[in-house]
């Protein structure tokens, strides 16, 4: 809004300098780019991220399978963590030796982390594996993928807006520097001669 006001103010002003009008135009162009181009960049970046993440979701869902594991016995827990934030998350899981059957029908037995607070022999818990029964992470779901895509789009829009504003500031700074250089040059030509002998002062 200030850019539009500046352009209107300098339209027929007799004191208007070329740099004043140029600064107002640069501000107006930057404003239009921030309002139009930055959101558009964010939408495009978010859409591309969403498509890539949805493809990852589909791929993980086709290669990762939920199986039911059975606790053989609980393993000794590591020493307690004094940090309450990390220990809270860890206390909800236990290290156990468990058995499970892979999607290809093979039997497996290994040390895993179970989502059980106090596991006992014979307890069951869900476990994610690949086709051969190797333990893998839980597949990404579409809700999480959408959230990541929205964040990516928002970040791209903010970065584009920051780049545009930074470019505007750099251009205005260079204009001001050029204006000051011209003033210095004009002042050198006119030359302040107060106090010099023979100048009539």
Secondary structure, DSSP 8 states (H G I E B T S, - for coil): -HHHHHHHHHSS-TT--HHHHHHHHHHHHHHHIIIIIHHHHHHHHHHHHHHHHHHHHHHHHHH-EEEEEEEEEE-------S-HHHHHHHHT-EEEEEEEE-TTS-EEEEEEEES-SS--TT-EEEEEE-TT--B------HHHHHHHHHHHHHHHHHHHHHHHHHHHHHHHHHHHHHHHHHHHHHHHHH---TT-TTS--
